[in-house]
Amino acid sequence: MLNVKKVVIPAAGLGTRFLPATKASPKEMLTVVDKPLIQFAAEEALDAGIKELIFIVGRNKNVIEDHFGKSSELESELEKKNKTESLELLKQVVPEGVTCAYIRQAEPLGLGHAVLCAASAIKDENFAVLLPDDLVKSESRGCLKQMLEEFEEGIDAILAVEKISLSESEKYGIVDPGTQRGRVIDVNGILEKPLAKDAASDYGVVGRYIFTPKILSFLRDLPAGAGNEIQLTDGIASLISNSKVKAYEFEGVRYDCGSKLGFLKANVDYAVEHPIIGSEFRNWLKGRTQ
């Protein structure tokens, strides 16, 4: 397993599908029960042993920076009122030894551009990319941790994939799969948001990636693609031409929290298992369905 110390967490999108909730706050700060999406992303990275978090932020950067920054006044108030559980939750947002960097993406010019914005922080190291919109709930190991276990010498990228309905192919990067061994799949090609008739498979890429720094040179040379943006998928397609790229069919349930329906599904599923309100919420749901 190759060493990966850094993760890029893009959070500069406009979040137009959630307006007006996202008018003054990033969509990544929307909460699933009592935790913002961006914290789920950070916790998945920490679970994988990654302790350098690089946030790509937009006009609402202060909200994210405040969330992950130290809040001495609030901690002091909780300590005075002997609210030890709440104080412990607050301290767990950024555990000891974890560093956070914030890089401004002036315009939302695509995921490939967001990764390029982090190039000065990535330098010449391996790194992961984790999209908070895609919340992955797994029973044991987080999605990123599963992928890291397959990141070996000679591989320049691993992409998380899941089987999708081909009627939704225009929402995904679709891989052209080669040989499959267990959950690991050789990638022969990739196409951004193809029509169903042009899709090479029903494997859609979701928001988890691991790269060597080699991807950065391909992204720098890319022209604007779909939506007049620098598409990460196009950079991966170029990388495939002379590198070994793998896909990983992860264990777990993925919620598309970039859509209202996916976000609501995540809230319900996490609420029924919540240690404090879960039982009461399940009883309420039963009453609603009778």
C-alpha positions in Angstrom: 0.0 0.0 0.0 1.4 3.4 -1.1 1.6 6.2 1.4 -1.1 8.9 1.1 -1.0 11.8 3.6 -3.2 14.5 1.9 -6.8 14.7 0.8 -8.4 17.5 -1.4 -12.0 18.2 -0.4 -13.6 20.5 -2.9 -16.3 22.8 -1.4 -16.5 25.8 -3.8 -19.7 24.9 -5.7 -22.6 27.3 -5.9 -25.1 24.7 -4.5 -27.9 26.1 -6.7 -30.1 23.0 -6.3 -30.4 23.8 -2.6 -31.3 27.5 -2.8 -32.2 29.5 -0.8 -30.5 27.3 1.9 -27.1 27.7 0.2 -27.4 31.5 -0.5 -25.1 32.4 2.4 -23.7 28.9 3.4 -21.9 26.3 1.3 -24.0 23.2 0.5 -21.2 21.1 2.1 -22.3 22.6 5.4 -25.8 21.2 5.1 -26.4 18.7 7.9 -27.3 15.1 7.9 -29.1 14.9 11.3 -26.6 16.8 13.3 -23.4 16.8 11.3 -22.4 18.7 8.2 -21.6 16.8 5.0 -18.1 18.3 5.0 -17.4 16.8 8.4 -18.4 13.3 7.2 -15.9 13.8 4.4 -13.1 14.8 6.9 -13.9 11.9 9.2 -13.7 9.4 6.3 -10.3 10.8 5.4 -9.1 10.6 9.1 -10.4 7.0 9.3 -8.1 6.2 6.3 -5.1 7.6 8.2 -5.0 10.9 6.3 -4.3 13.9 8.5 -3.7 16.8 6.0 -7.0 18.2 4.8 -6.9 20.6 1.9 -10.3 22.4 1.5 -11.0 24.1 -1.8 -13.4 26.9 -0.9 -15.4 29.6 -2.6 -17.1 32.8 -1.5 -18.4 31.3 1.7 -15.0 30.1 2.9 -15.3 31.6 6.4 -18.1 29.2 7.4 -16.0 26.2 6.6 -12.9 27.6 8.2 -14.9 28.5 11.4 -16.3 25.0 11.6 -12.9 23.4 11.5 -11.2 26.1 13.5 -10.8 26.2 17.3 -13.7 27.8 19.2 -12.1 28.8 22.5 -15.1 30.8 23.7 -17.6 28.0 23.0 -15.3 25.4 24.6 -14.9 27.6 27.7 -18.7 28.0 28.0 -19.4 24.3 27.7 -16.7 23.6 30.3 -18.3 26.1 32.7 -21.7 24.5 32.3 -20.2 21.0 32.7 -21.5 19.9 29.3 -18.7 17.3 28.8 -20.3 15.3 26.0 -20.9 18.4 23.9 -17.4 19.6 24.6 -15.9 16.2 23.6 -17.9 16.3 20.3 -16.6 19.8 19.6 -13.0 18.7 20.2 -13.4 15.7 17.9 -14.2 17.9 14.8 -10.4 18.3 14.3 -8.4 15.8 16.4 -4.9 16.5 17.6 -2.3 16.1 14.8 -4.6 17.1 12.0 -3.9 20.1 9.8 -6.4 22.0 7.7 -5.5 24.3 4.7 -7.9 26.5 2.8 -7.4 27.4 -0.8 -9.7 29.8 -2.7 -11.2 28.7 -6.0 -12.2 32.1 -7.4 -14.7 30.6 -9.9 -16.3 27.1 -10.0 -14.5 26.0 -13.1 -14.8 22.3 -12.6 -13.5 19.5 -10.4 -10.2 19.3 -12.5 -9.7 23.0 -11.8 -10.4 22.5 -8.1 -7.7 19.8 -7.9 -5.3 22.1 -9.8 -5.9 24.8 -7.2 -4.5 22.5 -4.6 -1.3 21.7 -6.7 0.9 23.9 -4.5 -0.2 22.1 -1.4 0.0 18.6 -3.0 3.5 19.3 -4.4 4.9 15.9 -5.6 3.0 13.7 -3.2 0.3 11.1 -3.6 -3.2 12.4 -2.7 -6.8 11.6 -2.4 -9.9 13.6 -3.6 -13.1 13.3 -1.6 -16.4 14.9 -2.6 -18.7 15.8 0.3 -21.7 15.5 -2.0 -21.2 11.8 -2.1 -21.9 10.4 1.4 -20.9 6.8 1.7 -22.2 4.8 4.7 -20.2 1.6 5.3 -20.5 -0.9 8.2 -16.7 -1.3 8.9 -14.1 0.4 6.8 -14.8 3.7 5.1 -14.8 3.9 1.3 -11.4 5.8 1.1 -9.8 3.3 3.5 -11.0 0.4 1.3 -9.4 2.1 -1.8 -6.1 2.9 0.0 -5.7 -0.8 0.7 -5.6 -1.4 -3.1 -3.3 1.5 -4.0 0.0 -0.2 -4.9 3.2 0.6 -6.7 2.7 1.0 -10.5 -0.9 2.3 -10.1 -1.4 6.0 -10.9 -5.1 6.3 -10.0 -7.9 4.4 -8.3 -11.5 5.6 -8.8 -14.5 4.5 -6.7 -17.3 3.1 -8.8 -20.8 1.7 -8.4 -23.3 0.2 -10.8 -25.8 2.7 -12.0 -28.9 2.7 -14.1 -27.9 3.5 -17.7 -30.8 5.9 -17.8 -28.6 8.1 -15.5 -25.3 7.8 -17.4 -25.4 11.5 -18.2 -24.8 12.3 -14.6 -21.6 10.3 -14.2 -18.1 9.6 -15.6 -18.5 6.1 -17.0 -15.5 3.6 -17.1 -14.7 1.2 -19.8 -13.8 -1.8 -17.7 -11.2 -4.5 -18.3 -10.3 -7.5 -16.2 -12.0 -7.6 -12.7 -10.4 -9.3 -9.7 -12.8 -9.1 -6.7 -13.7 -5.5 -6.3 -10.8 -4.1 -8.3 -11.3 -3.4 -12.0 -8.8 -2.5 -14.7 -9.8 0.7 -16.5 -9.4 0.9 -20.2 -11.0 4.2 -20.7 -13.5 6.8 -19.2 -16.0 9.1 -20.7 -17.7 12.1 -18.9 -21.5 12.0 -18.9 -22.1 9.9 -22.0 -25.6 9.2 -23.5 -26.8 5.7 -22.4 -26.2 4.4 -26.0 -22.5 5.5 -25.8 -21.8 4.2 -22.3 -19.1 1.5 -22.2 -20.6 0.0 -19.0 -22.9 0.6 -16.1 -20.0 1.5 -13.8 -20.3 5.1 -12.7 -17.6 7.0 -10.9 -18.5 8.5 -7.5 -16.7 11.1 -5.5 -13.6 9.2 -4.3 -10.3 9.2 -6.1 -6.6 8.4 -5.2 -3.8 9.7 -7.4 -0.1 10.0 -7.8 1.0 13.6 -8.6 1.2 12.5 -12.3 -2.4 13.5 -12.8 -1.5 17.2 -12.3 0.5 17.5 -15.5 -2.4 16.1 -17.5 -4.8 18.5 -15.9 -2.6 21.5 -16.6 -2.6 20.7 -20.4 -6.4 20.2 -20.6 -8.7 22.5 -22.6 -12.1 23.2 -21.1 -14.5 20.3 -21.5 -18.2 19.7 -20.7 -19.9 22.8 -19.2 -16.8 24.8 -20.3 -15.0 23.4 -17.2 -11.8 21.6 -16.6 -13.1 18.1 -16.0 -11.2 15.7 -13.8 -12.6 12.8 -15.9 -10.9 14.2 -19.0 -7.6 14.4 -17.1 -8.1 10.7 -16.0 -8.8 9.8 -19.7 -5.4 11.3 -20.7 -3.7 9.6 -17.8 -5.0 6.2 -18.9 -3.1 6.4 -22.2 0.2 5.7 -20.5 -0.6 4.7 -16.9 -2.3 2.0 -14.9 -5.7 3.2 -13.6 -8.0 1.0 -11.5 -11.6 1.2 -10.4 -12.8 0.0 -7.1 -16.4 -1.2 -6.5 -16.7 -0.2 -2.8 -18.6 -1.7 0.0 -21.3 0.5 1.4 -24.3 2.6 0.5 -23.8 5.9 -1.3 -26.2 8.8 -1.0 -26.1 11.5 -3.7 -26.4 14.5 -1.3 -26.0 16.9 -4.2 -29.7 16.1 -4.9 -32.6 16.9 -2.6 -33.9 13.3 -2.7 -30.5 11.8 -2.0 -30.0 14.2 0.9 -33.4 13.4 2.4 -32.7 9.7 2.1 -29.4 10.1 4.0 -31.1 12.1 6.7 -33.7 9.4 7.3 -31.3 6.5 7.2 -28.9 8.2 9.6 -31.7 9.4 11.9 -33.1 5.9 12.4 -29.7 4.7 13.6 -28.9 7.8 15.7 -27.8 6.7 19.2 -30.0 9.4 20.9 -33.1 10.0 18.7 -33.1 6.8 16.6 -35.7 4.9 18.6 -38.1 7.8 18.9 -37.6 8.7 15.2 -38.3 5.1 14.1 -41.6 5.1 16.2 -42.6 8.4 14.6 -41.9 7.0 11.1 -44.1 3.9 11.8 -46.9 6.2 12.8 -46.5 8.1 9.6 -46.7 5.0 7.4 -49.8 3.5 9.1 
